[in-house]
Amino acid sequence: MCASLPTLALDTAAPSPNLAVLEGAEPTAELSLAPRPNAGRRVLEAAHALMQDEGVGSNEIERSLVGVGPGGFTGLRICSAPALCLPQTLGVPCLGASSLGALALSITDVAPSAATVVPVLDARRGEVFAAAYGVRPAGLLDEQVSPCALAPDALEGRVDRIGAESVVVGGVGVGALSGALSAHPRVLVSGPHAAPRAANLARLVDLGHELPVVPVYARLPDAEQKRKTGA
């Protein structure tokens, strides 16, 4: 592929949808939408505005990248639909990558070299979406706990079993941990290294961590759960 052609990246797994336009692996513009109800519904409009501001026409996009989650049912569906629509119209590829993996790459920028990185998003219902990765040379991620939805105490148990010398926990879901993992050396609560970046989806794909564009929900949607329990 020609690295000079633009890439559009979208990720709506977190409450604040994130978008980026990249040339090669380098972002030329990034945008986070406010974490309001139905923020994901504005993604396509925001993507158009972002490309327009960068002077990039939709017919110039080389590829589209989408964060496949895990995350909320509505957010992931809203992200995958426009991300797939544009490539199908223009005949360019649409590639997926883990939203938690992209968040892990942000955290690795400030993590010790031997640390296990644990990206966390708030899944509600007393759970978090989380995974754990060992960081290898050149930024490669060694998946130690697969992306999942689980209670904070259960996450702490899985991380403890890894036996890592140090653990770096970060993401917009840290506040939902309810004290779990607090004994580990470092917890990132806020700042740019705790926020998802759609631009990191390109880093994941270029490192060989490409995934099918199939939303990873990690658990039943809220409506389906209520139907099963009769709530």
N, C-alpha and C positions, 0 to 999 in steps of 0.2 A: 504494500500500500504506500501511497505517497504521503509522507508525514506532514506535508504542507497543507493538505486539505483538512477542513474543519471537522471536528467531532462534536456531537451534541450529547451530553450526559445528563440523566435525570435520576433522582432518587427521592422517593416519597415515603420511605419506611419510618422516618422520624416525624415528630409533630411539625417540624419546619421543613417543608420540601426544599430540596437543594438542586440547583441547575448549574451547568457549566458549558461553555464553549471552549474547545481546545484545538490547538494546532499541534499535531503529534501528541505527545504526552503532557504538554505544557498548557495550562489554562490561560486563556486570554481574557475571559470574563466569567465571573461567578455570581450567583444570586441565591439568597435564602429568602423564602416567603415566611410571613409571620405565622406563628403557630395558632391560627384561629380555626374554628370549626369549618370544615369544607375547604381548607386551604388548598388541598390537592386538586380541587376542581379548577383552580386558576393556573395550573401548571402549563397547559398548552399555550395559553395566552402569554404567560410569562416567558416561555421559551421563544415564542415568535418575537417578543419585544427585545429579548436578550440578543438574538441573532441580528435583528434589525439595527440595534445599537452598535454591533460589531461590524456592520456592513456585510453580513453573511446571508445570502439567499438560501432558501430551503433546497434549491437545486444544486447547491454547492456542498452540501453535507456529505462527507465520505462514509460515516457510520454513525449509528445511534447506540448509546450505551444506557442500560437501565439497571438500577439496583433492584434485585429480586427479593430482598427481605433477609430475614423475617421482619414482619411488621404488621400493622393493622390491615385488615381485609380490604377496606375501602381505599386506603392510601395506595396499597400495592396495585390494585386493579386500575386505579386512575393513572398511575405511572406507566404501567405496561401497555395500556391501550394506545396512548399517543406515541409512545416510543416504538411500537410496532407499526402504527399507521404510516408514519413518515417513510420508513424504509420500504414498505410494501409499495407505496406510491412512487418512490424515486428509484427503486431497484438497488438499494444499498443495504449492507448487512446491519442487523440489530443484534447486539451481543449483551449477555447478562453477566452480572458479577454480584457477589455477596455484599449486602449493605453493611453487615457487621464486619466483613473483611475490609471494606473501605474505611470504616471507622477505626479499625485496628491499625491501618497504615498511618492515620493521623496520630494515633497514640504512640506508635513506634518512633516517631520523630523526636520524642522526648524521653523515651524509655531506656533504661540501662541495656547493654548489649545482651546480657544473659537472661533478661526478664521474660516472663510469660505475660502476654498482653491480653486483657479481658475487656472487650467492648460490650457496653450494656445500654439497652434501650428499655424504657418503661413499657411493659406489656399490659399493665393494669391487671385487675383480678388478683392482686397480690403476687404477681409474677413479673419477671423480666425476660426480654429477649437477650440472649447472651451467647458468647462463644469464647474460646481461649486459643491463643496462637503462640507458638514459639517463633522468635524472629531469627531467621537465618541470614547469611551474607547476601548482599545485593537487595535486601528488602523482601526476600521470599518469606512467605508465611507457612509455618508447619502447624496444621490444624491439630489441636490437642483435645478440644471439646467442640463437637459440631454445633452449628447454630441451632438453638432450641429455645423453648419457652419453659421456664421453671421457676419455682419459688427461690427467694434469695438464699435460704439455708441449704437448699439442694445444690445451688450453684457453688456455694462455699465448699461443700463436700466434694464436688467434682474437681474443683481447683486444688484443694488440698491433696487429692490423690495424685495429681501431676508431680508433686514434690519439687516444684521450682524453687530456686534460691530467692528470687524476688518476683513479685506479682504487681503489675501496673493495671489498675482498673479505671476505666474512663468512659464517658459518654453521658448523654442527656438522661439516662436512666439510673445514674448513680444514686440519686436521691430516693429511689424506690428500693434500695438494698436493705433498708431498715437495720443498719448496723452490721450486716453480713460483710465479710471480707475486710472489716475495719482493722483487723490485726495485721494485715499485710502491709508491706513497707510504704506503699504510695497509692493514694487514691486521687484521681483527677476529677474534680467536680465541675469545673467550668473552663471557659477559655477556648481558643480556636482548636486546641488538640482534643477537646471533648465533643466537638461538633462534627456531624457527618459532612463529608465533602463529595459531591458527585464527581469532581475531577479525579478522585482516587479510584473510581471505577476503571478509568483508563490505565492506571498503574497496575491494577489487578489483572486486567485482561492482557496487558503487555508482559506481565510476569508469568502468564500461563494459567491464571486462575479463572478463566472464562467459564460461565455457566449457561445452560439453556435459559431463554427468557420465559421462565415459568415461575410465578409467584411462590415464594416459600412462606407459608403462613405459620408453620410450626405448631399450630393447634387449630381447633375448630373456630370459625368466626363466631362473634357474640350471638348473632341471631340463631345460628345452628345450635349453639350450646344451650340457649334458652329453650329452644324447641325440644331438645333431648331431655332437659330437666323439668320441663313443664312450667318454667318460670314466666 
